[in-house]
């Protein structure tokens, strides 16, 4: 019998219940995805991003909780990684693609092509078993279309510019380019987490103001976006392979 099965059987009911509650917490992101989709159908884009933000929050902390509770060891029957991918495809990809196709960002035919590119490349990316590098970066654009589309609604851009960005990021999905994982990449982690927190505050301000915040809010969000886009492209002067990864 596999060791994981023995540990699962030996784990007390309280630990198993707690581990399953973590899976339920992860799955709650799908509910937020449904609420976001309903808001998008109603054309309430600010509310859509409220629910996508809630799903993003869940996705941001559930992994750390799962590792602390040792969900993989306690409940090996359920794959948290698979569950996470299912929820992420809904909230990171499908709902944003729907917003692109129906949000009036570009002509209909162009919107359909752009949305198709988002859906197809993201599905392939989520099936890539090498999407993360040994040093915990994402390899290729990590299909965070919820964040990209947020900027489309925040910053007015010509339809061709939006299409060009979607094409470039779709291609970048398959390129050996590193994108930072804000929680797991050790390099400059305090700065990355601080900027991510600031981004969250500014994003809330933008949504509260119906995606028409003061100019300084938009500028701040754009500057932080540049940091996250370029972080993985800047070579590190020194690497420390023995540095412990976060738990």
C-alpha positions in Angstrom: 0.0 0.0 0.0 1.4 3.5 -0.9 2.7 5.5 2.0 0.3 8.3 1.2 -2.7 5.9 1.5 -1.5 4.7 4.9 -1.1 8.3 6.1 -4.5 9.1 4.8 -6.1 6.2 6.7 -4.1 7.0 9.8 -5.0 10.7 9.8 -7.6 11.5 12.4 -11.1 12.7 11.2 -10.4 16.2 12.3 -7.3 16.5 10.0 -9.2 15.0 7.1 -12.1 17.4 7.7 -9.8 20.3 7.8 -8.0 19.2 4.7 -11.3 18.7 2.8 -12.4 22.2 3.9 -9.3 23.6 2.2 -10.5 21.9 -1.1 -13.9 23.4 -0.5 -12.3 26.8 -0.1 -10.4 26.4 -3.3 -13.6 25.3 -5.1 -15.4 28.4 -3.8 -13.4 30.3 -6.5 -15.7 28.6 -9.1 -18.7 30.2 -7.3 -17.1 33.6 -7.6 -16.4 32.8 -11.2 -20.1 32.2 -11.8 -21.0 35.5 -10.0 -18.4 37.3 -12.2 -19.9 35.8 -15.3 -23.4 36.9 -14.3 -22.1 40.4 -13.7 -20.5 40.3 -17.2 -23.7 39.2 -18.8 -25.4 42.2 -17.2 -22.6 44.5 -18.4 -21.6 45.4 -14.9 -17.9 45.3 -15.4 -16.9 46.8 -12.1 -18.9 44.1 -10.3 -17.4 41.5 -12.5 -13.9 42.5 -11.3 -15.1 42.5 -7.7 -16.0 38.8 -8.0 -12.8 38.0 -10.0 -10.9 39.8 -7.3 -12.5 37.5 -4.7 -11.5 34.5 -6.7 -8.0 35.9 -7.1 -7.8 36.3 -3.3 -8.8 32.7 -2.7 -6.3 31.5 -5.3 -3.6 33.6 -3.7 -3.8 32.0 -0.3 -5.3 28.5 -0.7 -1.9 27.0 -1.7 -0.2 28.2 1.4 -3.0 26.9 3.6 -3.0 23.5 1.8 0.8 23.1 2.3 0.5 24.0 5.9 -2.4 21.5 6.5 -0.5 18.9 4.4 -3.6 18.3 2.2 -1.7 16.1 -0.3 -0.7 13.7 2.5 -4.0 13.7 4.4 -6.3 13.5 1.4 -4.4 12.0 -1.6 -7.7 11.0 -3.3 -8.4 14.6 -4.3 -5.9 16.5 -6.3 -5.7 20.1 -5.2 -3.6 21.0 -8.2 -6.3 19.7 -10.6 -9.0 21.5 -8.7 -6.9 24.7 -8.8 -6.5 24.5 -12.6 -10.3 23.9 -13.1 -11.2 27.0 -11.1 -8.4 29.1 -12.6 -9.5 28.3 -16.1 -12.9 29.7 -15.3 -11.8 32.8 -13.4 -8.5 33.6 -15.2 -9.6 32.7 -18.7 -13.2 32.0 -19.5 -14.8 35.0 -17.8 -12.2 37.4 -19.1 -12.5 36.0 -22.6 -16.3 36.5 -22.4 -15.7 40.1 -21.3 -13.4 40.7 -24.3 -16.0 39.2 -26.7 -18.9 41.2 -25.3 -17.4 44.3 -23.6 -17.3 46.5 -26.7 -13.6 46.8 -26.6 -13.2 46.0 -30.3 -15.4 45.1 -33.3 -17.3 41.8 -33.1 -15.1 39.8 -35.5 -11.9 41.0 -33.9 -13.3 40.3 -30.4 -14.2 36.7 -31.3 -10.7 36.1 -32.7 -9.1 37.6 -29.6 -11.3 35.6 -27.2 -10.5 32.4 -29.2 -6.8 33.1 -28.8 -7.2 33.5 -25.1 -9.2 30.3 -24.7 -7.0 28.1 -26.9 -3.6 29.2 -25.7 -4.6 29.1 -22.0 -6.0 25.6 -22.3 -2.7 24.4 -23.8 -0.8 26.3 -21.1 -2.7 24.8 -18.3 -1.9 21.3 -19.7 1.8 22.1 -19.8 3.5 20.0 -17.1 6.6 22.4 -17.3 4.7 25.6 -16.7 6.8 26.2 -13.6 10.6 26.4 -13.4 12.8 24.8 -10.7 13.1 28.3 -9.1 9.4 28.7 -8.9 8.8 31.1 -11.8 6.1 30.6 -14.3 7.5 29.7 -17.7 5.7 31.6 -20.4 2.9 34.0 -19.9 0.8 32.4 -17.1 -2.6 33.1 -18.6 -3.6 35.7 -16.0 -6.1 37.2 -18.4 -8.3 38.4 -15.6 -5.5 41.0 -14.8 -4.9 41.8 -18.4 -8.5 42.5 -19.2 -8.8 44.6 -16.0 -6.3 47.0 -17.6 -8.3 46.9 -20.9 -11.3 48.3 -19.0 -9.1 50.7 -16.9 -7.0 52.2 -19.7 -8.7 53.2 -22.9 -6.9 51.7 -25.9 -7.6 51.4 -29.6 -9.0 48.1 -30.7 -5.9 47.2 -32.7 -3.7 47.9 -29.6 -5.8 45.5 -27.5 -5.7 42.9 -30.2 -1.9 43.3 -30.5 -1.4 42.8 -26.8 -3.6 39.7 -26.8 -1.6 38.3 -29.7 1.7 39.1 -28.1 0.8 37.5 -24.7 -0.7 34.5 -26.5 2.6 33.9 -28.2 4.5 34.6 -25.0 2.5 31.7 -23.4 4.8 29.3 -25.3 8.1 31.2 -25.0 10.9 30.4 -22.5 10.2 33.7 -20.6 10.0 33.8 -16.8 7.1 35.5 -15.0 7.3 35.9 -11.3 5.2 33.9 -8.9 4.7 36.5 -6.1 4.5 34.1 -3.3 7.0 31.4 -4.2 9.9 33.2 -5.9 12.5 33.9 -3.3 14.3 36.8 -5.1 13.1 40.2 -3.9 10.1 38.6 -2.3 9.5 41.3 0.3 9.4 44.0 -2.5 7.2 41.8 -4.7 4.7 41.2 -1.9 4.6 44.8 -0.9 3.9 45.9 -4.5 1.3 43.2 -4.9 -0.4 44.5 -1.7 -0.3 48.0 -3.0 -1.7 46.8 -6.3 -4.6 45.2 -4.5 -5.4 48.5 -2.7 -5.2 50.5 -5.9 -7.4 48.0 -7.7 -10.0 48.2 -5.0 -10.0 52.0 -5.4 -10.4 51.7 -9.2 -13.3 49.2 -8.9 -15.0 51.4 -6.2 -14.8 54.3 -8.7 -16.4 52.2 -11.4 -13.1 51.7 -13.2 -12.6 55.5 -13.6 -10.3 56.3 -10.7 -8.0 59.4 -10.3 -5.1 59.5 -12.7 -2.6 58.6 -10.0 -4.4 55.4 -9.2 -4.2 54.3 -12.9 -0.5 55.4 -13.1 0.3 53.4 -10.0 -1.4 50.3 -11.3 0.4 50.6 -14.6 3.8 51.1 -13.0 3.3 48.0 -10.8 2.2 46.0 -13.9 5.5 46.9 -15.6 7.4 45.6 -12.6 5.7 42.2 -12.7 6.0 42.0 -16.5 9.8 42.7 -16.5 10.8 41.0 -13.3 11.6 37.6 -14.9 13.5 39.2 -17.8 16.0 40.9 -15.5 18.9 38.4 -14.8 19.8 37.8 -11.2 23.4 38.6 -10.3 23.6 35.7 -7.8 21.5 32.6 -7.3 21.3 30.6 -4.2 19.9 27.1 -5.0 20.0 26.1 -1.3 17.7 28.9 -0.2 14.5 27.3 1.2 11.3 27.7 -0.7 8.2 29.0 1.1 5.9 26.5 2.8 
